[in-house]
Amino acid sequence: MRRRPHRPAGPPSATPGPRRRWFRIVVPLVLLAFVVSVLAVEGYTSRGFAGDQEGRGERAGRSGAGVPREVAEGGPVVDAGHDPPRTYRAPAGTVVLTFDDGPDPAWTPRIREVLDRHDVPGTFFVTGRQTARHPDLVRDLIRSGHEIGVHTFSHPDLATQSEDAVDRELAFTQLALAGAAGVHSSLVRMPYSSTTGSLDGPSWTVARHLGEKGYVLAFVDQDTRDWSRPGARAIADAAVPEVPGRGTIVLLHDSGGDRSQTVRALETLVPRLKADGYRFSTVAGLVGVERLMGGAGTAERWQGWVFVTAVTVSGTTVSVLGALLLVVGGLVLARCVAMLGLAHRHARRARRRPRAGPGPPVTGPVSVVVPAYNEVVCIGKTLRSLVASDHPVEIVVVDDGSDDGTADAAEALRLPGVTVVRTPNRGKAAALNTGVLRASHDVVVMLDADTVFEPSTVGHLVEPFADPSVGATAGNAKVGNRHGMLGRWQHIEYVMGFNLDRRMYDLLRCMPTVPGAVGAFRVSALRQAGMLSGDTLAEDTDLTMALHRAGWEVRYAEHAVAWTEAPGSLRQLWRQRYRWSYGTMQAAWKHRHALVERGHAGRFGRVGLPLLAVFQILTPLLAPLIDLLTLYGLVFGNAALTLLAWCGVLAVQGVCAAYAFRLDGEPLRPLWALPVQQVVYRQVMYLVLLQACLTALSGYRLPWQRLKRKGNVVVPPRGGGLPSGV
């Protein structure tokens, strides 16, 4: 798509009020901050952790140096806040069933159901992450009379953490408990330290620190190793005391993987122990207190509620974003496949087609209209290229009230067949209409005053008019100032757009835009469509849609090459694309009734408008999810897999770009800039489109913003033509 800036008629548009300006600037920042915050919260609270099983080998064989003798030889419950530390054992005939790593939405309710059915209490050492994500499960455990202990927030090896990090792990977990169930717990189990025998110097230092903070540490007598899934019977056998009648604390898990064997083991274990005369207790019962949980204060409850709510909102939002990502990814992939297939079909059909249409070839002269406003640096090069055309032309330059001597410069060239018409400033649409009314021929070519035609461009552009059903043709615009990174990025974009998108639209007979840089029109079609209108900022898109609704065909002439000047700075690019995006939305809304019309108009409305809405508005708006979730995956997920997926997306785009370049006869060298384009240039386009959408929602009519011209369009020596074999 190619449109050029032109000064609007009348006084300058009023600048947006403070409230509208605030709306367009602050809303994108708020949206970005919200999404980033959501991803950060979700990443931290849901990032997978290694279960207790992953730390078995890590603790095995460590020296117990530094661990007090009374702890190493004492009971599995340790109160390290005293000197010397106090330890507790399960009394004879008493069993304490403990469960680590939960709560889990699949397995915790099933384990709770078994315990409740047999009226057996359990002690659940929960992680803060799981608690924040599944607060209802913790509430259900407490309502059923079970004991809750702390198993840290993210399940790290506390012996490898700083004291501040240990405190944060505990504080976040207590915050999650306060928000989920309005409680706090002074019972803790250190990850990867299930037995007192696994303690070493560093882990004992952490245990002392926890004791000083008022925590009671719970270890175990028997580890069922249910995480290894040895079978339900083996798990049940491992939980039965080796010495009949001896008290024991048993370690099981209600999260971290498939716990179906643990559930089945409990079904046989609990009745078996009861039959052998065992009773069941909690850790608090061993210590000799009623409970190791307490109610959280009002401030803690509110803070916890905010925290848990943030986690819930983040989880829901990320789920929605993930679903949208699948939709966007599917659409992008489908579009790439469709464009490649349709572009290939279009190229083959163009090679086989002997003539442009059923009527006689267009060999007579045509009119060329050049609207100009303050284009003194460009007008000479443009007019000389038109005079050198292989096809007979008359050239009408419409000076739209320029104040830089554009009209004088055009007349001073004294080129044959060039007429300069001076008009007051009324806008580009009015200037083009004036040129059409002054034209002497039935076919009118339109181009911008900073665009350079090749000698064969006009001839190729008017070839399709041999078909009397054709009302307009779109040419192939190329970037004439492609030096520098910004120029290369736009060059890649133009080649892909004109050689994939437009070929697809041409085959589907729903071309959305005849670019202002290179297009031709049948005068009778223009009049039937109502001529050019100043209703939108995209007068070329508006006119093209009007032609479709009037029943005219719009074709793509890939060999009609024009070289145009692209913005040379990010600021100018932003202003141009901002106007393009906004103008396209205006035009689509203006012609929305084509959706319910019949004939060719209805075909355009039901094919062209949805394609435009999905692939030029909706998909680009959602496409930043790919980049945001890529960053999310690199930070919180599998970095290698995430990077591989991103490279896969880039590879698909690279294939599309390479094929587009091949169709256009362009060398592939500029494609080295494609990866950088995806990282930088694409983000700018996202923001431009977002701001344009917000402008439309705010009801503000965007004024026309003129770009500064340098007149640096260069036509390569090869002439820009397409190779005949493509």
Solvent accessible surface area in square Angstrom, and as a share of the most:
residue,aa,sasa,rsa
1,M,46,0.20
2,R,0,0.00
3,R,1,0.00
4,R,5,0.02
5,P,4,0.02
6,H,7,0.03
7,R,90,0.33
8,P,43,0.27
9,A,48,0.37
10,G,44,0.42
11,P,116,0.73
12,P,115,0.72
13,S,47,0.31
14,A,82,0.64
15,T,108,0.63
16,P,18,0.12
17,G,32,0.31
18,P,105,0.66
19,R,211,0.77
20,R,107,0.39
21,R,99,0.36
22,W,148,0.52
23,F,61,0.25
24,R,21,0.08
25,I,86,0.44
26,V,41,0.23
27,V,32,0.19
28,P,20,0.13
29,L,110,0.55
30,V,86,0.50
31,L,83,0.41
32,L,89,0.44
33,A,58,0.45
34,F,93,0.39
35,V,26,0.15
36,V,76,0.44
37,S,59,0.38
38,V,6,0.03
39,L,12,0.06
40,A,47,0.36
41,V,45,0.26
42,E,12,0.05
43,G,0,0.00
44,Y,83,0.31
45,T,3,0.02
46,S,38,0.25
47,R,115,0.42
48,G,71,0.68
49,F,54,0.23
50,A,45,0.35
51,G,5,0.05
52,D,7,0.03
53,Q,40,0.18
54,E,113,0.51
55,G,2,0.02
56,R,49,0.18
57,G,63,0.61
58,E,77,0.35
59,R,13,0.05
60,A,73,0.57
61,G,87,0.84
62,R,89,0.33
63,S,77,0.50
64,G,43,0.41
65,A,72,0.55
66,G,61,0.59
67,V,19,0.11
68,P,32,0.20
69,R,179,0.65
70,E,72,0.32
71,V,0,0.00
72,A,55,0.43
73,E,111,0.50
74,G,19,0.18
75,G,2,0.02
76,P,6,0.04
77,V,0,0.00
78,V,0,0.00
79,D,24,0.13
80,A,0,0.00
81,G,40,0.39
82,H,69,0.31
83,D,126,0.65
84,P,87,0.54
85,P,12,0.07
86,R,127,0.46
87,T,41,0.24
88,Y,53,0.20
89,R,141,0.52
90,A,12,0.09
91,P,65,0.41
92,A,88,0.68
93,G,18,0.17
94,T,0,0.00
95,V,0,0.00
96,V,0,0.00
97,L,0,0.00
98,T,0,0.00
99,F,1,0.00
100,D,1,0.01
101,D,0,0.00
102,G,1,0.01
103,P,0,0.00
104,D,23,0.12
105,P,76,0.48
106,A,55,0.42
107,W,41,0.14
108,T,1,0.01
109,P,40,0.25
110,R,116,0.42
111,I,0,0.00
112,R,58,0.21
113,E,84,0.38
114,V,1,0.01
115,L,0,0.00
116,D,56,0.29
117,R,126,0.46
118,H,42,0.19
119,D,125,0.65
120,V,5,0.03
121,P,37,0.23
122,G,0,0.00
123,T,0,0.00
124,F,1,0.01
125,F,1,0.00
126,V,1,0.01
127,T,0,0.00
128,G,0,0.00
129,R,15,0.05
130,Q,28,0.12
131,T,0,0.00
132,A,0,0.00
133,R,84,0.31
134,H,36,0.16
135,P,19,0.12
136,D,68,0.35
137,L,17,0.08
138,V,0,0.00
139,R,87,0.32
140,D,34,0.18
141,L,1,0.00
142,I,39,0.20
143,R,171,0.62
144,S,43,0.28
145,G,53,0.51
146,H,5,0.02
147,E,11,0.05
148,I,0,0.00
149,G,0,0.00
150,V,0,0.00
151,H,1,0.00
152,T,0,0.00
153,F,0,0.00
154,S,18,0.12
155,H,4,0.02
156,P,25,0.16
157,D,13,0.07
158,L,1,0.01
159,A,22,0.17
160,T,91,0.53
161,Q,67,0.30
162,S,69,0.44
163,E,109,0.49
164,D,95,0.49
165,A,14,0.11
166,V,3,0.01
167,D,41,0.21
168,R,135,0.49
169,E,14,0.06
170,L,3,0.01
171,A,63,0.49
172,F,67,0.28
173,T,0,0.00
174,Q,34,0.15
175,L,43,0.21
176,A,0,0.00
177,L,0,0.00
178,A,6,0.04
179,G,15,0.15
180,A,3,0.02
181,A,27,0.21
182,G,4,0.04
183,V,14,0.08
184,H,72,0.32
185,S,2,0.01
186,S,35,0.22
187,L,0,0.00
188,V,0,0.00
189,R,3,0.01
190,M,4,0.02
191,P,1,0.01
192,Y,23,0.09
193,S,1,0.01
194,S,15,0.10
195,T,46,0.27
196,T,18,0.10
197,G,65,0.63
198,S,20,0.13
199,L,3,0.01
200,D,9,0.05
201,G,23,0.23
202,P,75,0.47
203,S,0,0.00
204,W,17,0.06
205,T,90,0.53
206,V,15,0.08
207,A,1,0.00
208,R,72,0.26
209,H,31,0.14
210,L,0,0.00
211,G,5,0.05
212,E,123,0.55
213,K,99,0.42
214,G,49,0.48
215,Y,17,0.06
216,V,13,0.08
217,L,1,0.01
218,A,1,0.01
219,F,2,0.01
220,V,6,0.04
221,D,58,0.30
222,Q,20,0.09
223,D,40,0.21
224,T,5,0.03
225,R,119,0.43
226,D,2,0.01
227,W,49,0.17
228,S,56,0.36
229,R,103,0.38
230,P,69,0.43
231,G,20,0.20
232,A,21,0.16
233,R,199,0.73
234,A,45,0.35
235,I,0,0.00
236,A,3,0.02
237,D,66,0.34
238,A,39,0.30
239,A,0,0.00
240,V,28,0.16
241,P,7,0.05
242,E,152,0.68
243,V,81,0.46
244,P,121,0.76
245,G,37,0.35
246,R,109,0.40
247,G,9,0.08
248,T,0,0.00
249,I,0,0.00
250,V,0,0.00
251,L,1,0.01
252,L,1,0.00
253,H,0,0.00
254,D,1,0.01
255,S,5,0.03
256,G,41,0.40
257,G,41,0.40
258,D,63,0.33
259,R,5,0.02
260,S,19,0.12
261,Q,22,0.10
262,T,1,0.00
263,V,8,0.05
264,R,124,0.45
265,A,1,0.01
266,L,1,0.00
267,E,63,0.28
268,T,83,0.48
269,L,1,0.00
270,V,0,0.00
271,P,54,0.34
272,R,100,0.37
273,L,0,0.00
274,K,87,0.37
275,A,88,0.68
276,D,91,0.47
277,G,63,0.61
278,Y,18,0.07
279,R,135,0.49
280,F,25,0.10
281,S,13,0.08
282,T,25,0.15
283,V,0,0.00
284,A,1,0.01
285,G,44,0.42
286,L,17,0.09
287,V,29,0.17
288,G,66,0.63
289,V,66,0.38
290,E,165,0.74
291,R,128,0.47
292,L,19,0.10
293,M,20,0.09
294,G,22,0.21
295,G,55,0.53
296,A,9,0.07
297,G,37,0.35
298,T,98,0.57
299,A,66,0.51
300,E,82,0.37
301,R,115,0.42
302,W,160,0.56
303,Q,107,0.48
304,G,0,0.00
305,W,137,0.48
306,V,86,0.49
307,F,34,0.14
308,V,11,0.07
309,T,47,0.27
310,A,39,0.30
311,V,2,0.01
312,T,70,0.41
313,V,66,0.38
314,S,3,0.02
315,G,18,0.17
316,T,81,0.47
317,T,25,0.15
318,V,23,0.14
319,S,77,0.49
320,V,80,0.46
321,L,19,0.09
322,G,27,0.26
323,A,56,0.43
324,L,59,0.29
325,L,49,0.24
326,L,142,0.71
327,V,83,0.48
328,V,0,0.00
329,G,30,0.29
330,G,39,0.37
331,L,52,0.26
332,V,34,0.19
333,L,97,0.48
334,A,57,0.44
335,R,57,0.21
336,C,10,0.06
337,V,95,0.55
338,A,43,0.33
339,M,6,0.02
340,L,45,0.22
341,G,42,0.40
342,L,36,0.18
343,A,0,0.00
344,H,87,0.39
345,R,151,0.55
346,H,2,0.01
347,A,5,0.04
348,R,111,0.41
349,R,84,0.31
350,A,27,0.21
351,R,120,0.44
352,R,156,0.57
353,R,94,0.34
354,P,130,0.82
355,R,118,0.43
356,A,28,0.22
357,G,15,0.14
358,P,107,0.67
359,G,14,0.14
360,P,108,0.68
361,P,88,0.55
362,V,39,0.23
363,T,101,0.59
364,G,35,0.34
365,P,65,0.41
366,V,2,0.01
367,S,0,0.00
368,V,0,0.00
369,V,0,0.00
370,V,0,0.00
371,P,4,0.03
372,A,0,0.00
373,Y,11,0.04
374,N,27,0.14
375,E,10,0.05
376,V,61,0.35
377,V,86,0.50
378,C,6,0.03
379,I,2,0.01
380,G,13,0.12
381,K,85,0.36
382,T,1,0.00
383,L,0,0.00
384,R,132,0.48
385,S,14,0.09
386,L,0,0.00
387,V,51,0.29
388,A,60,0.46
389,S,20,0.13
390,D,107,0.56
391,H,18,0.08
392,P,68,0.43
393,V,34,0.20
394,E,39,0.17
395,I,3,0.01
396,V,5,0.03
397,V,0,0.00
398,V,0,0.00
399,D,7,0.04
400,D,1,0.00
401,G,29,0.28
402,S,24,0.15
403,D,113,0.58
404,D,54,0.28
405,G,31,0.30
406,T,0,0.00
407,A,4,0.03
408,D,83,0.43
409,A,31,0.24
410,A,2,0.02
411,E,79,0.35
412,A,74,0.57
413,L,46,0.23
414,R,214,0.78
415,L,39,0.19
416,P,101,0.63
417,G,48,0.46
418,V,30,0.17
419,T,62,0.36
420,V,27,0.16
421,V,15,0.08
422,R,130,0.47
423,T,18,0.11
424,P,99,0.62
425,N,36,0.18
426,R,117,0.43
427,G,6,0.06
428,K,10,0.04
429,A,13,0.10
430,A,25,0.20
431,A,1,0.00
432,L,7,0.04
433,N,31,0.16
434,T,22,0.13
435,G,0,0.00
436,V,3,0.02
437,L,123,0.61
438,R,130,0.47
439,A,21,0.16
440,S,83,0.54
441,H,53,0.24
442,D,113,0.59
443,V,12,0.07
444,V,0,0.00
445,V,0,0.00
446,M,9,0.04
447,L,2,0.01
448,D,5,0.03
449,A,2,0.02
450,D,4,0.02
451,T,0,0.00
452,V,11,0.06
453,F,6,0.02
454,E,13,0.06
455,P,67,0.42
456,S,41,0.27
457,T,0,0.00
458,V,0,0.00
459,G,19,0.18
460,H,56,0.25
461,L,0,0.00
462,V,1,0.00
463,E,84,0.38
464,P,15,0.10
465,F,9,0.04
466,A,8,0.06
467,D,18,0.10
468,P,89,0.56
469,S,51,0.33
470,V,0,0.00
471,G,0,0.00
472,A,0,0.00
473,T,0,0.00
474,A,0,0.00
475,G,0,0.00
476,N,1,0.01
477,A,1,0.01
478,K,2,0.01
479,V,0,0.00
480,G,4,0.04
481,N,19,0.10
482,R,45,0.16
483,H,149,0.67
484,G,38,0.37
485,M,65,0.29
486,L,26,0.13
487,G,7,0.07
488,R,75,0.27
489,W,17,0.06
490,Q,0,0.00
491,H,1,0.00
492,I,0,0.00
493,E,56,0.25
494,Y,8,0.03
495,V,3,0.01
496,M,39,0.17
497,G,18,0.18
498,F,1,0.01
499,N,0,0.00
500,L,0,0.00
501,D,24,0.12
502,R,8,0.03
503,R,5,0.02
504,M,8,0.03
505,Y,6,0.02
506,D,7,0.04
507,L,23,0.11
508,L,47,0.24
509,R,101,0.37
510,C,0,0.00
511,M,0,0.00
512,P,5,0.03
513,T,0,0.00
514,V,2,0.01
515,P,2,0.02
516,G,12,0.11
517,A,0,0.00
518,V,0,0.00
519,G,0,0.00
520,A,0,0.00
521,F,7,0.03
522,R,42,0.15
523,V,13,0.08
524,S,62,0.40
525,A,0,0.00
526,L,0,0.00
527,R,149,0.54
528,Q,114,0.51
529,A,20,0.15
530,G,55,0.53
531,M,35,0.15
532,L,12,0.06
533,S,30,0.19
534,G,53,0.51
535,D,82,0.42
536,T,6,0.04
537,L,8,0.04
538,A,0,0.00
539,E,5,0.02
540,D,8,0.04
541,T,0,0.00
542,D,3,0.02
543,L,4,0.02
544,T,0,0.00
545,M,0,0.00
546,A,17,0.13
547,L,0,0.00
548,H,0,0.00
549,R,74,0.27
550,A,29,0.22
551,G,45,0.43
552,W,40,0.14
553,E,19,0.09
554,V,3,0.02
555,R,52,0.19
556,Y,7,0.03
557,A,9,0.07
558,E,11,0.05
559,H,73,0.33
560,A,0,0.00
561,V,0,0.00
562,A,0,0.00
563,W,1,0.00
564,T,0,0.00
565,E,5,0.02
566,A,2,0.02
567,P,4,0.02
568,G,50,0.48
569,S,45,0.29
570,L,85,0.43
571,R,182,0.66
572,Q,32,0.14
573,L,0,0.00
574,W,72,0.25
575,R,70,0.26
576,Q,1,0.00
577,R,14,0.05
578,Y,12,0.04
579,R,1,0.00
580,W,18,0.06
581,S,22,0.14
582,Y,14,0.05
583,G,0,0.00
584,T,6,0.04
585,M,26,0.12
586,Q,34,0.15
587,A,0,0.00
588,A,23,0.18
589,W,168,0.59
590,K,68,0.29
591,H,8,0.04
592,R,82,0.30
593,H,97,0.44
594,A,0,0.00
595,L,77,0.39
596,V,123,0.71
597,E,49,0.22
598,R,221,0.81
599,G,58,0.56
600,H,28,0.12
601,A,8,0.06
602,G,0,0.00
603,R,86,0.31
604,F,1,0.00
605,G,0,0.00
606,R,124,0.45
607,V,47,0.27
608,G,1,0.01
609,L,13,0.06
610,P,51,0.32
611,L,34,0.17
612,L,1,0.01
613,A,48,0.37
614,V,41,0.23
615,F,30,0.13
616,Q,50,0.22
617,I,35,0.18
618,L,82,0.41
619,T,10,0.06
620,P,35,0.22
621,L,56,0.28
622,L,38,0.19
623,A,12,0.10
624,P,32,0.20
625,L,13,0.06
626,I,22,0.11
627,D,23,0.12
628,L,33,0.17
629,L,27,0.13
630,T,20,0.11
631,L,105,0.52
632,Y,46,0.18
633,G,9,0.08
634,L,67,0.34
635,V,88,0.51
636,F,44,0.18
637,G,43,0.42
638,N,92,0.47
639,A,48,0.37
640,A,77,0.60
641,L,111,0.55
642,T,24,0.14
643,L,94,0.47
644,L,123,0.61
645,A,63,0.49
646,W,47,0.16
647,C,59,0.35
648,G,34,0.33
649,V,51,0.29
650,L,29,0.14
651,A,58,0.45
652,V,49,0.28
653,Q,31,0.14
654,G,20,0.20
655,V,86,0.50
656,C,1,0.01
657,A,0,0.00
658,A,33,0.25
659,Y,40,0.15
660,A,0,0.00
661,F,0,0.00
662,R,139,0.51
663,L,2,0.01
664,D,1,0.00
665,G,24,0.23
666,E,10,0.04
667,P,53,0.34
668,L,95,0.48
669,R,184,0.67
670,P,22,0.14
671,L,28,0.14
672,W,142,0.50
673,A,0,0.00
674,L,8,0.04
675,P,53,0.34
676,V,59,0.34
677,Q,13,0.06
678,Q,13,0.06
679,V,86,0.49
680,V,62,0.35
681,Y,8,0.03
682,R,35,0.13
683,Q,51,0.23
684,V,23,0.13
685,M,36,0.16
686,Y,20,0.07
687,L,87,0.43
688,V,2,0.01
689,L,11,0.06
690,L,40,0.20
691,Q,27,0.12
692,A,0,0.00
693,C,20,0.12
694,L,11,0.06
695,T,0,0.00
696,A,46,0.36
697,L,135,0.67
698,S,25,0.16
699,G,56,0.54
700,Y,15,0.06
701,R,114,0.42
702,L,4,0.02
703,P,32,0.20
704,W,33,0.11
705,Q,39,0.17
706,R,66,0.24
707,L,1,0.01
708,K,148,0.63
709,R,16,0.06
710,K,132,0.56
711,G,20,0.19
712,N,63,0.32
713,V,7,0.04
714,V,86,0.50
715,V,55,0.31
716,P,35,0.22
717,P,145,0.91
718,R,104,0.38
719,G,27,0.26
720,G,0,0.00
721,G,37,0.36
722,L,24,0.12
723,P,58,0.37
724,S,110,0.71
725,G,61,0.59
726,V,29,0.17
